[in-house]
Amino acid sequence: EVESDILRRVRTLLRELDGHHPACQCDRGMLRWTLHKKIDQNLSNSSVLVRILVKELERAERGDFRHYIIPLLHTLMYTLIKAPCISDELCGRVYDFCKKLLTLPKPFCTVGLDYATRLKMERTAPGTLYQRMVISEQCLKSAPYPYQEKIFIFADPELLSEAICNALVTDTEAAQASQTPRACMCYVISHAMQATLEEGCDLGGLKGRLQDMPTSEVEHWFQQVVAAVEGAGSEGGADRGQHTARLEDIYHALLGSSQAGNAPLRGQQDTPLPNPNISFHLWTEDDQLWKELVLFIRPLSHSCEPDCLSQDLDNFEIQDIISDCECCEQTRFSILSTDSGIERDLPAAVEEPFAPCSAETEHSRLHRKGGIKKKPSPLESMAFLQAGCSSPGGKPPVKLQRRSGIPPEAAAPLQRLHTARIVLLGDDRVLGRLAQAYHSLRKRETRRVFLTPRLNLQFYYIPVVAGQPNTLAVEDHTATGHQELCEVAGYLGRADPWYESNINALCHMIPKLATMPPSPSKHLVTDLFITDVIAYYVRMGIQPVCFQVYAVKIFFNDPAQEPAEDVFLTELCTQGQDSISHRELSMTKKKTTLDGPGIDLTVAYKKVVVSNREKELDMSLRSTGLVMKAIPSEEAEDLVCLNVTITEIIRSNNLSGRSFSAVANRLKTRNIKIRSTEQRPFTLRLDKDSRRTYRNVISLEVSPCPEPSYCLQKTRTMKFNLHQTEDVGLVKYMPKSLLLPINTFAGIMQ
């Protein structure tokens, strides 16, 4: 009966992938969650689910249902990580299937290789995947596995209602209310013993013994277990029998020989997988993302007050500006020095009176101190920067397709022990802010490398469309519909069916859950839907889809006003602007009567075709506005370019007089310049966000946003090769444009 119920649930999941949604729309997006929750209630059924999933995977391979493979694999691996005991025979079948995926194109071979590597380690040292996940997510200190992870949820308070933000805060706090480092260490010990010793482990007695121990002893045994599991997992040809014997010794020593040998078996109990470390942030400051990442890498003292925290980050920013000297393109002026340069003229305070005199001390004393800090060599800096870029270097392919998969990274001297998983909640407008923040972060890292060699940065996106919480949302919704505000989510859903099933379905569900009254039953706190879905997404969503970020330079009708520079990810929109003065108003009315509505524009652009042969074109027209979209509207269209739609006004003369008609003029380009020939201003809006509106614009230039590290290295190369036009040396292998990676479950399904 249990097996038939699980099989029915799995088949329902697969039918949803085929587009057959459940009769009850409230079940959309919850099928996978309810399946895993049913297994969590009795982990002894994990083997049943794994066996069913293996059969379905083999059936999908025979029947050529490739779109089933990655969702089934993710479901299987998530179950296997949580499961206390899975037979080696089942793990071997999954391992063999993953090796078969290596013959398929991306993303199947990428996912298959990743899971095959994990399974090989899990078969040698059972419980390794669970142990590593808990240690990294809970930031437990362990020398054999020193990695740390943290989930940052960013929500724009002007885009989401207060009820949604409060519900998310309550959900994340409740998910971690009962989780302590001691409890997580006990989970790791219990799961490792149960996974390795299986029926020979008295889990009830082990948990009771750990509960009676002081925290220092629990930490000691935790370190022993981690060292044993990591030692066996890191050795490729390690014997599983030796690993089992070593854990048996630790088990007997922990319980005591008499109790470990004579205690009756109390049946299989559950060792849950704790929720990850999640922090919720209302995105109110432009540099808030950078500040949170710095604090994650270099946490401040707990005794620091908020003012002290801000002052410390400001000091860090000042050092950042100081170290910007070498990267500035301005001329460095000489500074008059009053120092004679003779050692005896130095003040006495420079000398250290209590330092022992030695050859090394005497040698170091002859070097001046307190000068400009020595920066790393250009090659070291570029190695760090190239490792942090979101796309592989080299020349672009002949057909510029939207890139997916894990970008290759150059080896850096510093090991990346921290992983920050940034989860964005909202619509395309919050992704526009992310593109701005990411571009600013890359520029900051170009000036002074700090986060890049230490931090692995991952981005995730959960679309949320609320009602109309404030005037900003009302203003944006009047011009843009729900689907228009979630173009990125729509593209990711078309590219990855598992993302569509599990994440896009939450678009309207999260606002509904936020407005639901709290449940009076306290035991339902453990079934926190939003937190569970976010945890599943960040744990299993490892395949990024890279989106091109575009730069725009904006010129205004006031010559005294400096041009503005900005970036956008999804859309740029322009429309006519009301005239300012009465004289301009009268001239506008007269010209409108003669030439029709709109303004005269000159457009210069490079036409993009599949053959990658760009052709420069110019045209003049009268237009009421235009829209540039960077996200393709059709799944088959995958050229990385801007789809520009210009509303052109066509004048025609007939017997009844002069008439005007609007025609949509469409073109594809990556570089475009637009100018108002009659100096009439227009308004410009970026990423559908009314907060990012520019007025009195007469000209704009749009092009792919260059990668800041590429620009820096290009500048350095040009200093030594003034007549060199092509990229040479390290520049040739660096990415030229800035790409924003957003993680999904499968990347782009071919």
C-alpha positions in Angstrom: 0.0 0.0 0.0 2.8 2.4 0.8 4.6 1.6 -2.4 1.6 2.1 -4.6 0.9 5.4 -2.9 4.4 6.6 -3.5 4.3 5.4 -7.1 1.1 7.3 -7.7 2.6 10.5 -6.3 5.7 10.1 -8.6 3.5 9.5 -11.7 1.5 12.7 -10.8 4.8 14.6 -10.7 5.7 13.4 -14.2 2.3 14.2 -15.6 2.7 17.8 -14.4 6.0 18.0 -16.3 4.0 17.1 -19.4 1.7 20.0 -18.9 -1.2 18.1 -17.2 -1.6 20.2 -14.2 -3.6 18.9 -11.2 -7.3 19.5 -11.1 -6.9 21.7 -7.9 -4.7 24.6 -8.9 -3.7 25.0 -5.2 -1.7 21.8 -5.6 0.6 23.3 -8.3 4.1 23.5 -7.0 3.3 21.4 -3.9 3.5 17.9 -5.4 7.3 17.5 -4.9 7.0 19.1 -1.4 4.2 16.8 -0.2 6.1 13.7 -1.6 9.3 14.6 0.4 7.2 15.5 3.5 5.6 12.1 3.4 9.0 10.4 3.4 10.3 12.7 6.2 7.5 11.4 8.4 8.9 7.9 8.1 12.4 7.8 6.7 12.3 4.0 6.5 10.3 4.5 3.3 13.2 6.2 1.7 14.4 3.0 0.1 11.0 2.4 -1.4 11.0 5.9 -3.0 14.6 5.5 -4.3 13.8 2.1 -5.8 10.7 3.6 -7.6 12.7 6.6 -8.9 15.4 4.3 -10.2 12.9 2.3 -12.2 11.3 5.5 -13.5 14.7 6.8 -14.6 15.5 3.6 -16.5 12.0 3.7 -18.1 12.5 7.4 -19.1 15.8 6.5 -20.7 14.3 3.6 -22.7 11.3 5.6 -23.8 13.3 8.7 -24.7 11.5 10.9 -22.1 14.6 13.1 -21.4 12.6 15.9 -19.8 11.9 13.4 -16.9 15.5 12.6 -16.2 16.8 15.7 -14.3 13.6 16.2 -12.2 13.7 12.5 -11.2 17.5 12.7 -10.4 17.0 15.7 -8.2 14.2 14.1 -6.3 16.2 10.9 -5.9 19.4 12.6 -4.7 17.5 14.8 -2.2 15.9 11.6 -0.8 19.3 9.8 -0.7 21.0 12.7 1.2 18.3 12.6 3.9 17.9 8.8 4.0 19.7 7.0 6.9 20.2 3.7 5.2 20.2 3.0 1.4 21.6 -0.3 0.2 24.8 -0.3 -1.8 23.0 -2.1 -4.6 20.6 0.8 -5.0 23.4 3.4 -4.9 25.3 1.3 -7.5 22.3 1.4 -9.9 22.0 5.2 -9.5 25.8 5.6 -10.0 25.7 3.5 -13.2 22.8 5.5 -14.6 24.6 8.8 -13.9 27.6 7.5 -15.8 25.4 6.8 -18.8 24.4 10.5 -18.8 27.9 11.5 -19.7 27.2 10.5 -23.3 24.3 13.0 -23.5 24.6 16.7 -24.3 24.4 19.5 -21.7 22.9 19.8 -19.1 22.5 16.0 -18.7 26.2 15.2 -18.8 26.9 18.1 -16.4 24.3 16.9 -13.8 25.3 13.3 -14.3 29.0 14.0 -13.7 28.2 16.0 -10.5 26.0 13.3 -9.1 28.2 10.4 -10.1 31.1 12.1 -8.2 28.9 12.5 -5.1 27.6 9.0 -5.3 31.1 7.5 -5.6 32.1 9.3 -2.4 28.8 8.3 -0.6 29.3 4.6 -1.4 32.8 4.7 0.1 31.8 6.7 3.2 28.0 6.6 3.8 26.6 9.8 5.2 29.2 12.0 3.6 26.7 14.1 1.7 24.5 14.7 4.7 27.5 15.5 6.9 28.9 18.1 4.4 25.6 19.7 3.9 24.9 20.2 7.6 28.5 21.4 8.4 28.5 24.0 5.6 24.9 25.2 6.1 25.2 25.5 9.9 28.8 26.9 9.7 30.1 24.3 12.1 33.8 24.5 12.7 35.6 21.5 11.4 39.2 21.3 10.1 38.6 18.4 7.6 35.8 20.3 6.0 36.1 24.0 6.6 33.4 25.3 4.2 30.6 27.6 5.2 27.4 28.6 3.5 24.7 31.1 4.1 21.4 32.0 2.4 20.5 35.7 2.0 16.9 36.5 1.1 16.6 40.0 -0.4 13.2 41.5 -0.8 12.4 45.0 -2.0 9.9 46.5 0.5 8.5 48.8 -2.2 7.6 45.9 -4.4 6.2 43.4 -1.8 3.5 44.0 0.7 4.2 44.3 4.4 2.2 41.1 5.0 4.5 39.1 2.7 7.7 40.5 4.3 6.4 39.7 7.8 5.4 36.2 6.8 8.9 35.6 5.4 10.5 36.9 8.5 8.3 34.7 10.7 8.9 31.7 8.6 12.7 32.0 8.6 12.8 32.6 12.3 10.6 29.7 13.1 12.6 27.4 10.9 15.7 28.0 13.0 14.2 28.5 16.4 15.1 25.0 17.7 18.4 24.6 15.8 21.5 25.0 17.9 25.1 24.0 16.9 25.0 21.3 19.6 21.8 19.8 18.1 23.3 19.9 14.6 26.5 18.1 15.8 24.4 15.4 17.4 22.5 15.0 14.0 25.8 14.5 12.2 27.0 11.9 14.7 23.7 10.0 14.7 23.3 10.0 10.9 26.9 8.9 10.3 26.6 6.0 12.7 23.2 4.9 11.4 24.3 5.2 7.7 27.4 3.1 8.3 26.5 0.6 11.0 22.9 0.3 9.8 21.1 -2.3 12.0 24.1 -2.5 14.4 23.4 1.0 15.6 21.2 1.6 18.6 20.1 5.1 17.6 17.9 5.6 20.6 20.7 4.8 23.0 23.1 6.9 21.0 20.8 9.9 21.1 20.3 9.5 24.9 24.0 9.3 25.5 24.7 12.4 23.4 21.9 14.3 25.3 23.5 13.6 28.6 27.0 14.7 27.5 28.3 18.2 28.1 28.8 20.3 24.9 32.6 19.9 25.0 32.4 16.1 24.8 29.7 16.3 22.0 32.1 18.5 20.0 35.0 16.1 20.6 33.0 13.1 19.3 31.7 15.3 16.4 35.3 16.1 15.4 36.2 12.4 15.6 33.3 11.3 13.3 33.9 14.1 10.8 37.6 13.2 10.6 36.7 9.5 10.0 34.1 10.2 7.3 36.1 12.8 5.5 39.2 10.7 5.6 37.4 7.8 4.0 35.5 10.0 1.5 38.6 11.8 0.3 40.5 8.6 -0.4 39.4 7.4 -3.8 40.3 3.7 -3.3 39.4 3.6 0.4 37.9 0.3 1.7 34.4 0.6 3.1 35.1 -2.2 5.6 38.0 -0.2 7.1 35.7 2.9 7.4 33.0 0.8 9.1 35.5 -0.6 11.5 36.8 2.8 12.5 33.3 4.1 13.1 32.5 1.0 15.1 35.4 1.9 17.4 34.1 5.4 17.8 30.6 4.1 18.5 31.8 1.7 21.2 34.0 4.3 22.8 31.1 6.8 22.8 28.5 4.5 24.3 30.8 2.4 26.5 31.7 -1.2 25.6 29.1 -2.8 27.8 26.2 -0.6 26.8 27.2 -0.7 23.1 27.4 -4.5 23.1 24.3 -5.4 25.2 21.8 -2.6 24.5 18.7 -3.9 22.7 17.9 -2.4 19.3 15.1 0.1 19.5 14.2 0.2 15.9 15.0 2.8 13.3 14.5 6.4 14.3 14.6 9.5 12.3 17.5 12.0 12.1 16.2 15.1 10.4 18.0 17.3 8.0 18.1 20.7 9.7 17.0 23.8 7.9 19.9 25.9 6.4 21.1 29.2 7.9 18.8 31.8 6.3 18.8 35.6 6.9 16.0 37.9 5.6 16.9 41.4 4.4 14.7 44.3 3.3 16.7 45.8 0.4 16.7 49.5 1.4 20.3 50.6 0.5 22.1 50.3 -2.8 25.3 48.9 -1.3 23.5 46.6 1.2 24.4 43.4 -0.7 28.1 44.2 -0.6 28.0 45.1 3.1 26.3 41.8 4.0 28.8 39.8 2.0 31.7 41.6 3.7 30.2 40.8 7.1 29.8 37.2 6.1 33.5 36.9 5.2 34.8 39.1 8.0 32.2 39.1 10.8 32.5 41.9 13.4 32.5 41.5 17.2 29.1 40.8 18.7 29.6 43.7 21.1 29.7 46.2 18.2 26.8 48.7 18.2 25.0 49.6 14.9 26.9 52.9 14.7 30.2 51.0 15.2 29.2 48.6 12.5 28.5 51.4 10.0 31.7 53.1 10.9 33.7 49.9 10.4 32.2 49.4 6.9 32.9 53.0 6.1 36.5 52.6 7.1 36.7 49.6 4.8 35.2 51.7 2.0 37.8 54.4 2.6 40.6 51.8 2.3 38.9 50.8 -0.9 39.0 54.3 -2.3 42.6 54.7 -1.3 43.6 51.5 -3.1 41.8 52.8 -6.2 44.8 55.0 -7.0 46.4 52.6 -9.5 43.2 51.9 -11.3 42.2 55.5 -11.9 42.9 56.8 -15.4 43.7 60.3 -14.2 47.3 61.6 -14.0 49.0 61.0 -10.7 50.6 64.3 -9.5 53.8 64.4 -7.5 53.6 65.4 -3.8 56.2 67.7 -2.2 58.1 65.7 0.5 59.9 67.4 3.4 61.7 64.1 4.3 65.5 64.3 3.6 65.6 60.6 2.9 68.5 60.1 5.4 68.0 57.4 8.0 69.4 59.5 10.9 66.8 62.2 10.2 63.9 59.8 11.0 62.1 60.5 14.3 63.1 58.3 17.2 59.6 56.9 17.6 60.1 54.8 14.4 62.7 52.6 16.1 61.5 49.7 18.3 63.7 49.9 21.4 62.9 46.4 22.8 63.3 44.5 19.6 66.3 42.1 19.6 69.0 43.2 17.2 69.7 40.8 14.5 70.6 40.7 10.8 67.0 40.5 9.8 66.0 43.3 12.1 68.8 45.5 10.8 67.9 44.7 7.2 64.2 45.5 7.8 65.0 48.7 9.7 66.5 50.1 6.5 63.1 49.9 4.8 60.6 52.7 5.3 57.3 51.8 6.8 53.9 53.4 6.6 53.9 53.9 2.9 51.4 52.8 0.3 50.6 49.1 0.7 52.1 46.9 -2.0 49.4 45.7 -4.3 49.6 42.2 -5.8 51.1 41.7 -9.2 48.8 42.2 -12.2 48.8 38.5 -12.9 47.7 37.6 -9.4 45.0 40.3 -9.5 43.7 39.2 -12.8 43.7 35.5 -11.7 41.4 36.6 -8.9 39.2 38.7 -11.1 38.9 36.1 -13.8 37.9 33.6 -11.2 35.0 35.8 -10.2 33.7 36.5 -13.7 30.4 34.8 -14.6 31.4 33.5 -18.0 34.2 31.7 -19.7 36.8 33.8 -21.5 37.9 33.7 -25.1 36.2 34.7 -28.3 32.4 34.3 -28.5 31.0 31.4 -30.5 29.8 31.9 -34.0 26.2 31.7 -32.8 25.8 33.7 -29.6 23.5 31.6 -27.6 22.4 32.3 -24.0 24.9 30.4 -21.9 24.2 27.8 -19.3 26.3 25.5 -17.1 29.0 26.2 -14.5 31.5 28.7 -15.8 35.1 27.5 -15.6 37.1 29.3 -12.9 40.8 30.0 -12.7 42.6 28.6 -9.7 43.2 31.3 -7.1 45.9 31.1 -4.3 43.2 31.7 -1.7 40.6 28.9 -1.2 37.0 29.8 -1.4 35.7 28.6 1.9 32.5 30.7 2.0 29.5 30.4 -0.3 26.8 33.1 -0.3 23.5 32.1 -1.8 21.5 35.2 -2.7 17.8 34.6 -3.2 15.8 37.4 -4.8 12.1 37.7 -4.2 10.0 39.8 -6.5 9.6 40.5 -10.2 11.9 41.8 -13.0 12.3 45.1 -11.1 14.2 43.5 -8.3 16.4 41.7 -10.8 17.2 45.1 -12.3 18.4 46.2 -8.9 20.5 43.0 -8.7 22.1 43.8 -12.0 23.0 47.3 -10.7 24.4 45.8 -7.4 26.4 43.1 -9.2 27.9 45.6 -11.6 28.9 47.8 -8.7 30.4 44.8 -6.9 32.4 43.8 -9.9 33.8 47.3 -10.3 34.6 47.4 -6.6 36.4 44.1 -6.9 38.4 45.4 -9.9 39.7 48.3 -7.8 40.4 46.2 -4.8 40.2 42.4 -4.8 38.6 41.2 -1.6 35.5 39.0 -2.0 36.4 37.3 -5.3 39.2 34.9 -4.0 37.3 34.2 -0.8 33.7 33.9 -1.7 31.6 31.7 -4.1 28.6 33.8 -5.1 25.4 32.1 -6.3 22.2 33.9 -7.3 18.6 32.4 -7.1 15.3 34.0 -8.2 11.8 33.3 -6.9 9.1 35.3 -8.7 6.5 36.9 -6.4 3.7 39.0 -7.8 1.8 40.7 -5.0 -1.4 42.8 -5.2 -0.7 46.5 -5.2 1.0 47.2 -1.8 1.8 50.8 -2.5 1.7 53.6 -5.1 4.9 52.4 -6.8 3.4 49.0 -7.6 0.2 50.6 -8.7 2.0 52.9 -11.1 4.1 50.1 -12.6 1.2 47.7 -12.8 -0.9 50.2 -14.9 1.7 50.0 -17.7 2.8 46.4 -17.3 0.9 43.2 -16.7 1.7 40.3 -14.4 3.4 38.3 -17.2 5.3 41.3 -18.4 6.7 41.8 -14.9 8.0 38.2 -14.8 9.7 37.8 -18.2 12.9 36.3 -16.6 10.9 33.8 -14.7 8.9 32.9 -17.8 12.1 32.3 -19.8 13.6 30.2 -17.0 10.4 28.2 -16.8 10.5 27.5 -20.5 14.2 26.5 -20.3 13.8 24.3 -17.2 10.5 22.5 -16.7 11.5 21.6 -13.1 11.9 25.3 -12.3 8.5 26.0 -13.8 6.9 23.3 -11.7 8.5 24.1 -8.3 9.4 27.8 -8.4 7.2 29.6 -10.9 4.2 28.1 -9.3 5.0 30.1 -6.2 4.4 33.4 -8.0 0.9 33.8 -6.6 1.1 31.2 -3.8 3.4 33.1 -1.5 1.1 36.2 -1.3 -1.8 33.8 -0.5 0.1 32.0 2.2 1.1 35.4 3.7 -2.5 36.5 4.1 -3.7 33.2 5.6 -4.4 33.2 9.4 -1.8 31.4 11.5 -2.5 27.8 12.3 -3.5 27.2 15.9 -1.7 23.8 15.8 1.9 24.2 17.0 3.2 21.1 15.4 2.6 22.6 12.0 5.5 24.9 12.6 7.8 22.1 11.3 6.0 22.2 8.0 7.1 25.6 6.8 6.4 25.5 3.1 8.2 28.6 1.9 11.4 27.8 3.9 11.4 24.2 2.7 11.0 25.2 -0.9 13.8 27.8 -0.7 16.1 25.2 1.0 15.3 22.7 -1.8 16.0 25.3 -4.5 19.3 26.4 -3.2 20.5 22.9 -2.4 19.6 21.3 -5.8 19.7 24.3 -8.1 23.3 24.2 -9.2 23.0 25.0 -13.0 23.3 28.7 -13.8 21.7 30.4 -16.7 23.7 33.5 -17.6 22.0 36.7 -18.8 23.7 39.6 -20.6 23.8 42.9 -18.7 23.5 46.0 -20.9 25.0 49.4 -20.3 23.3 52.6 -21.3 24.8 56.1 -21.5 22.3 58.9 -21.3 22.7 62.4 -22.5 20.4 65.3 -21.5 19.2 68.4 -23.2 21.0 70.6 -20.6 24.6 70.9 -21.8 25.8 71.6 -18.3 24.4 68.3 -17.0 26.8 65.4 -17.0 25.8 62.3 -19.0 24.5 59.5 -16.8 25.6 55.8 -17.0 23.4 52.9 -15.9 22.8 49.2 -16.6 19.7 47.2 -17.2 18.8 43.5 -17.5 15.4 43.1 -19.0 14.0 46.2 -20.7 14.6 49.8 -21.7 11.6 51.9 -22.6 11.3 55.5 -24.0 8.4 57.7 -24.7 7.7 61.3 -25.5 7.9 64.0 -22.8 5.6 67.0 -22.3 7.2 70.2 -23.4 8.6 72.5 -20.8 8.1 76.1 -21.9 5.1 77.8 -23.6 7.3 78.5 -26.7 8.2 74.8 -27.1 4.6 73.9 -26.5 3.3 76.1 -29.3 6.1 74.8 -31.7 5.2 71.2 -30.7 1.5 71.7 -31.5 2.4 73.3 -34.9 4.8 70.5 -35.8 2.4 67.8 -34.6 -0.3 69.2 -36.9 2.2 69.0 -39.9 4.2 65.8 -39.1 2.0 63.9 -36.7 2.6 62.9 -33.1 6.0 61.9 -31.7 9.6 63.2 -32.3 12.1 62.9 -35.0 14.9 60.4 -34.2 18.1 59.1 -35.8 18.9 55.5 -35.1 22.4 54.0 -35.7 22.7 50.3 -34.9 24.6 47.1 -35.8 22.2 44.5 -37.1 22.5 41.0 -35.6 22.0 37.9 -37.7 22.6 34.2 -37.0 25.8 34.2 -39.0 27.3 36.7 -36.6 28.0 39.1 -39.4 27.2 42.5 -38.0 26.1 45.2 -40.4 26.0 48.9 -39.5 22.8 50.6 -40.5 21.3 54.1 -40.1 17.8 55.4 -40.4 15.7 58.4 -39.5 12.1 58.2 -38.5 9.4 59.8 -36.4 8.4 57.9 -33.3 6.3 58.1 -30.2 8.5 55.6 -28.3 10.4 52.4 -28.3 11.0 49.3 -26.2 14.3 47.3 -26.0 13.8 43.8 -24.6 16.8 41.7 -23.6 14.8 38.5 -22.7 13.6 36.5 -25.7 9.9 36.0 -25.9 10.1 32.7 -27.7 11.9 29.5 -26.6 13.4 28.9 -30.0 14.8 32.4 -30.2 18.1 32.2 -28.3 20.3 34.9 -29.8 21.9 37.1 -27.1 20.7 40.5 -28.4 18.2 43.3 -27.9 14.8 43.0 -29.6 14.0 46.6 -30.3 10.5 47.7 -31.2 10.1 51.3 -32.4 6.7 52.7 -32.9 7.1 54.7 -36.1 4.6 57.3 -37.3 3.8 57.0 -41.0 2.3 60.0 -42.8 0.0 59.5 -45.8 -1.9 62.0 -48.0 -5.2 61.0 -49.4 -8.4 62.7 -50.7 -9.7 63.3 -47.2 -6.5 65.0 -46.1 -3.4 64.1 -44.2 -3.5 61.0 -42.0 -1.1 59.3 -39.6 -0.7 55.6 -38.7 1.6 53.8 -36.2 3.7 50.9 -37.4 5.9 48.7 -35.3 9.5 48.7 -36.6 11.4 45.7 -35.3 15.1 45.1 -35.3 17.8 43.0 -33.5 21.0 44.5 -32.3 23.5 44.6 -29.5 24.8 48.2 -30.1 22.5 51.1 -30.8 22.6 54.9 -30.7 19.4 57.0 -30.7 19.2 60.8 -30.9 16.5 63.3 -31.0 17.3 65.5 -34.1 15.1 68.4 -33.0 16.5 68.4 -29.5 13.1 67.6 -28.0 13.5 65.6 -24.8 12.0 62.3 -24.0 11.8 60.1 -20.9 13.6 56.8 -20.4 12.7 54.0 -17.9 14.9 50.9 -17.1 13.8 47.5 -16.1 10.1 48.5 -15.8 10.9 50.3 -12.6 9.4 53.8 -12.2 12.2 54.7 -9.7 14.7 54.4 -12.5 13.2 57.0 -14.8 15.3 59.6 -16.5 13.7 62.8 -17.9 14.9 65.4 -20.4 16.9 62.9 -22.4 17.9 63.7 -26.0 20.3 60.9 -26.8 21.3 57.4 -25.5 23.8 54.7 -26.4 23.3 51.1 -25.5 25.8 48.3 -25.7 26.7 45.1 -23.8 28.1 46.0 -20.4 31.8 45.3 -20.3 33.3 43.2 -17.6 35.2 45.6 -15.3 38.2 43.3 -14.9 38.5 43.1 -18.7 38.5 46.9 -19.0 41.2 47.2 -16.3 43.5 44.6 -17.9 42.9 46.0 -21.3 44.0 49.5 -20.1 47.1 48.0 -18.5 48.0 46.2 -21.8 47.5 49.3 -23.8 50.0 51.2 -21.7 52.8 48.9 -23.1 51.3 48.4 -26.6 50.0 51.8 -27.7 49.5 50.7 -31.3 48.0 47.3 -30.5 44.3 47.1 -31.4 43.6 43.3 -30.9 43.5 41.6 -27.5 46.8 40.0 -26.6 48.1 38.1 -23.6 45.8 37.5 -20.7 43.1 39.8 -22.1 42.4 37.4 -24.9 41.2 34.8 -22.4 39.0 37.0 -20.3 35.3 37.5 -20.7 34.5 40.8 -22.4 31.0 41.4 -21.2 29.3 41.1 -17.9 26.9 38.2 -17.4 24.5 37.7 -14.5 24.1 34.0 -13.6 20.8 32.8 -12.1 20.7 29.3 -10.8 18.1 26.7 -11.9 17.8 23.0 -11.6 18.8 22.1 -15.1 20.1 25.2 -16.8 18.8 25.3 -20.4 17.3 22.0 -21.6 18.3 21.4 -25.2 
